[in-house]
């Protein structure tokens, strides 16, 4: 593939950017990474052409992407809301700072859309992870040996309703329901921390080592742009769900990502959990 077909990956923190970069590279496509200073500390970026830049340097980001022959760009990973008073700015960043602050005040999704919009204004095509790395997208149905029963299916439906309702307020992408009772909802702490809280609940409302109960559901917020932040499940999610004595995990088929499906399937089978893609 020519340099003009390169994918520009603006990378935040977490497992997703690396998974995207590796999945795209496996297709034979060149990947140029812009790890965002303050969000990325992982050393995986050394395996790809890259340049560390600040979110406040949109001019330099655009210049780096175009210099690498990038035509399509996506933003993947966790991007913490920046401290604008401490952020390194270039000339374009100074000009756009009031709009960036206004976007950040509306929520993380708004800030991510703002960053992607800058790239589009510069003539780059913004794409989603699903477009760039379709192998990561969750399909409908179970991916392992375990499948949800009728009780779990009912909990899955209720959890989807909760996530979609809270998502309209930009609260989070995940919820845990056990026999119709909402045990936890995700906010700024993230899915892993949310799951860790479940162990502090009384055993009468949650699962135990002797009897797994409850489901974790992750879904796209109704107002969320799939180009910036699709829900993600990985091996660690499966381990944390098992530690919370849940019976399984459900994600929105076609609108969520499963990182390393083979490893996730193996871990879910080992721990006796189901992982399933559902059309809510």
Phi, psi and omega per residue, in radians:
X1 nan 2.453 -3.104
X2 -1.303 2.890 -3.139
X3 -1.072 -0.527 -3.125
X4 -1.173 -0.297 3.114
X5 -1.624 0.146 -3.086
X6 -1.141 2.606 3.058
X7 -1.740 2.274 3.044
X8 -1.651 2.133 -3.124
X9 -1.959 1.883 3.016
X10 -1.478 1.943 -2.899
X11 -1.835 2.242 2.951
X12 -1.700 -2.789 -3.100
X13 -1.521 3.040 3.104
X14 1.667 -3.076 -3.067
X15 -1.387 -0.440 -2.975
X16 -1.059 -0.868 -3.081
X17 -0.975 -0.741 3.132
X18 -1.108 -0.763 3.140
X19 -1.074 -0.712 3.127
X20 -1.133 -0.853 -3.111
X21 -1.021 -0.765 -3.120
X22 -1.210 -0.683 3.136
X23 -1.144 -0.706 3.127
X24 -1.200 -0.723 3.135
X25 -1.079 -0.599 3.131
X26 -1.119 -0.381 3.087
X27 -1.437 -0.089 -3.135
X28 1.648 0.092 -3.100
X29 -1.587 2.486 3.081
X30 -1.272 2.384 3.104
X31 -2.131 2.162 3.047
X32 -1.913 2.174 -3.025
X33 -1.842 2.331 2.971
X34 -1.962 1.585 3.094
X35 -1.259 2.281 -3.106
X36 -1.425 2.150 3.126
X37 -1.043 2.303 -3.126
X38 1.694 -0.290 3.129
X39 -2.016 -0.484 -3.044
X40 -2.024 2.155 3.053
X41 -2.150 -0.170 -3.088
X42 -1.145 2.600 -3.087
X43 -1.619 0.078 -3.114
X44 -1.119 -0.411 -3.054
X45 -1.139 -0.348 -3.129
X46 -1.128 -0.327 -3.139
X47 -1.454 0.000 -3.127
X48 -2.283 2.652 2.973
X49 -1.044 2.337 -3.019
X50 -2.763 2.922 3.016
X51 -2.666 2.084 3.098
X52 -1.259 2.254 3.133
X53 -2.504 2.796 3.141
X54 -1.530 2.598 3.041
X55 -1.034 -0.342 3.126
X56 -1.540 0.193 3.128
X57 -2.081 1.007 -3.086
X58 -1.094 -0.566 3.111
X59 -1.099 -0.786 3.132
X60 -1.218 -0.599 3.104
X61 -1.098 -0.832 3.133
X62 -1.074 -0.758 -3.139
X63 -1.077 -0.741 -3.133
X64 -1.144 -0.749 -3.130
X65 -1.114 -0.835 -3.123
X66 -1.179 -0.600 3.105
X67 -1.137 -0.439 3.121
X68 -1.581 0.092 3.118
X69 1.347 0.416 -3.107
X70 -1.321 2.392 3.031
X71 -1.989 -0.609 3.115
X72 -1.977 2.558 -3.116
X73 -2.407 2.523 3.004
X74 -2.458 2.705 3.094
X75 -1.966 2.186 -3.101
X76 -2.377 2.522 3.082
X77 1.856 3.036 -3.099
X78 -1.415 2.170 3.101
X79 -2.056 1.893 3.125
X80 -1.196 2.502 3.116
X81 -1.062 2.107 -2.996
X82 -1.268 2.707 2.961
X83 -1.524 1.730 -2.989
X84 -1.068 -0.513 -3.124
X85 -1.220 -0.363 -3.110
X86 -1.883 -0.073 -3.001
X87 -1.374 2.437 3.067
X88 -1.271 2.263 -3.070
X89 -2.111 2.530 2.917
X90 -1.788 -3.076 -3.055
X91 -1.056 -0.736 3.130
X92 -1.175 -0.623 3.122
X93 -1.123 -0.672 3.095
X94 -1.099 -0.725 -3.139
X95 -1.128 -0.688 -3.053
X96 -1.604 -0.041 -3.033
X97 -0.975 -0.800 3.137
X98 -1.028 -0.670 3.126
X99 -1.223 -0.632 3.127
X100 -1.151 -0.740 3.116
X101 -1.109 -0.730 3.120
X102 -1.101 -0.689 3.121
X103 -1.159 -0.722 -3.125
X104 -1.102 -0.612 -3.140
X105 -1.180 -0.388 3.139
X106 -1.478 -0.183 3.131
X107 2.237 2.882 -3.094
X108 -1.091 -0.688 -3.131
X109 -1.065 -0.711 -3.136
X110 -1.134 -0.691 3.126
X111 -1.149 -0.729 3.122
X112 -1.117 -0.727 3.103
X113 -1.108 -0.597 3.108
X114 -1.111 -0.786 3.139
X115 -1.104 -0.775 3.122
X116 -1.115 -0.675 3.136
X117 -1.063 -0.604 3.102
X118 -1.083 -0.733 3.124
X119 -1.124 -0.738 3.134
X120 -1.130 -0.688 3.112
X121 -1.087 -0.458 -3.135
X122 -1.519 0.058 3.069
X123 1.694 0.074 3.095
X124 -1.566 2.613 3.139
X125 -1.630 2.091 3.098
X126 -1.411 2.262 3.137
X127 -2.193 2.815 3.100
X128 -1.610 2.894 3.049
X129 -1.052 -0.651 -3.134
X130 -1.056 -0.631 3.119
X131 -1.306 -0.733 -3.054
X132 -1.392 -0.614 -3.081
X133 -2.389 1.207 -3.065
X134 -1.070 -0.346 3.141
X135 -1.132 -0.336 -3.125
X136 -1.507 -0.229 -3.035
X137 -1.285 2.365 3.125
X138 -1.239 2.305 3.072
X139 -1.680 2.917 3.119
X140 -1.290 2.427 3.126
X141 1.851 2.943 -3.131
X142 -1.361 2.572 3.132
X143 -1.844 -0.050 3.132
X144 -2.261 -2.832 -3.065
X145 -1.339 -0.492 -3.082
X146 -1.526 2.545 3.072
X147 -2.347 2.660 -3.125
X148 -1.300 2.505 3.044
X149 -1.542 -3.051 -3.089
X150 -1.071 -0.723 3.140
X151 -1.114 -0.745 3.121
X152 -1.157 -0.651 3.112
X153 -1.091 -0.671 3.098
X154 -1.140 -0.725 3.096
X155 -1.129 -0.657 3.119
X156 -1.085 -0.780 3.131
X157 -1.069 -0.761 3.141
X158 -1.134 -0.717 3.141
X159 -1.139 -0.668 3.073
X160 -1.079 -0.717 3.121
X161 -1.077 -0.702 -3.133
X162 -1.150 -0.834 -3.115
X163 -1.078 -0.758 -3.130
X164 -1.155 -0.663 3.130
X165 -1.170 -0.818 3.133
X166 -1.240 -0.500 -3.137
X167 -1.112 -0.475 3.104
X168 -1.149 -0.329 3.099
X169 -1.792 0.164 3.132
X170 1.067 0.708 -3.094
X171 -1.496 -0.949 -3.106
X172 -3.041 3.130 -3.062
X173 -1.947 0.021 -2.983
X174 -2.447 2.673 3.050
X175 -2.646 2.678 3.069
X176 -2.087 2.238 3.126
X177 -2.206 2.396 3.114
X178 -2.270 1.988 -3.138
X179 0.877 0.799 3.079
X180 1.515 -0.195 -3.108
X181 -1.698 2.236 3.083
X182 -1.291 2.018 3.139
X183 -1.556 -0.579 -3.089
X184 -2.844 2.594 3.002
X185 -2.233 2.581 -3.101
X186 -1.475 2.380 2.998
X187 -2.202 -2.392 -3.058
X188 -1.239 -0.285 -3.073
X189 -1.262 -0.396 -3.139
X190 1.631 2.926 -3.030
X191 -1.124 -0.756 -3.078
X192 -1.067 -0.798 -3.140
X193 -1.176 -0.630 3.098
X194 -1.069 -0.793 -3.141
X195 -1.121 -0.596 -3.120
X196 -1.136 -0.477 -3.128
X197 -1.214 -0.436 -3.007
X198 -1.106 -0.562 -3.138
X199 -1.098 -0.354 -3.135
X200 -1.457 -0.139 3.139
X201 -1.389 2.716 3.133
X202 -1.153 2.560 -3.024
X203 -1.114 -0.387 -3.104
X204 -1.182 -0.326 -3.101
X205 -1.925 -0.048 -3.079
X206 -2.329 3.066 3.087
X207 -1.313 2.886 3.089
X208 -2.350 3.064 3.113
X209 -1.076 -0.551 -3.121
X210 -1.407 -0.467 -3.109
X211 -2.558 1.857 3.118
X212 -1.274 2.365 3.124
X213 -2.539 2.659 3.058
X214 1.624 2.739 -3.119
X215 -2.332 2.588 2.981
X216 -1.755 2.280 3.060
X217 -2.127 2.335 3.034
X218 -2.142 2.302 -3.075
X219 -2.605 2.738 3.096
X220 -1.199 2.365 3.068
X221 -1.154 2.568 -3.096
X222 -0.971 -0.602 -3.100
X223 -1.752 0.133 -3.042
X224 -1.434 2.494 3.112
X225 -1.565 2.059 -3.118
X226 -1.124 -0.229 3.108
X227 -1.314 -0.265 -3.030
X228 -2.036 -0.556 -2.979
X229 -2.774 1.306 3.059
X230 -1.366 2.567 3.071
X231 -1.042 2.553 -3.040
X232 -2.273 2.414 3.015
X233 -2.208 2.353 3.091
X234 -2.381 -3.014 -3.123
X235 -1.024 -0.697 -3.123
X236 -1.140 -0.597 3.085
X237 -1.066 -0.748 3.124
X238 -1.101 -0.777 3.132
X239 -1.074 -0.741 -3.113
X240 -1.213 -0.633 3.088
X241 -1.141 -0.684 3.099
X242 -1.150 -0.683 3.123
X243 -1.134 -0.461 3.087
X244 -1.540 0.093 3.110
X245 1.056 0.662 3.049
X246 -1.455 2.763 3.134
X247 -1.557 -0.299 3.124
X248 3.081 -3.117 -3.085
X249 -2.289 2.383 3.036
X250 -2.216 2.449 3.086
X251 -2.237 2.843 -3.137
X252 -1.366 1.977 -3.115
X253 -1.052 2.316 3.137
X254 1.434 -0.133 -3.087
X255 -2.369 0.391 3.092
X256 -2.559 2.849 -3.073
X257 -2.091 2.461 3.023
X258 -2.062 2.009 -3.102
X259 -1.449 2.173 -3.126
X260 0.976 1.274 -3.054
X261 -1.010 -0.629 -3.129
X262 -1.116 -0.771 -3.137
X263 -1.212 -0.666 3.107
X264 -1.107 -0.764 3.122
X265 -1.065 -0.793 -3.122
X266 -1.104 -0.732 -3.120
X267 -1.224 -0.685 3.107
X268 -1.117 -0.725 3.109
X269 -1.147 -0.682 -3.138
X270 -1.122 -0.660 -3.072
X271 -1.632 -0.118 3.088
X272 1.369 0.541 3.111
X273 -1.911 2.682 2.977
X274 -1.662 2.596 2.978
X275 -2.257 2.079 -2.988
X276 -2.401 2.482 3.019
X277 -1.662 2.304 -3.031
X278 -2.275 2.453 2.963
X279 -1.628 1.772 -3.043
X280 -1.198 nan nan
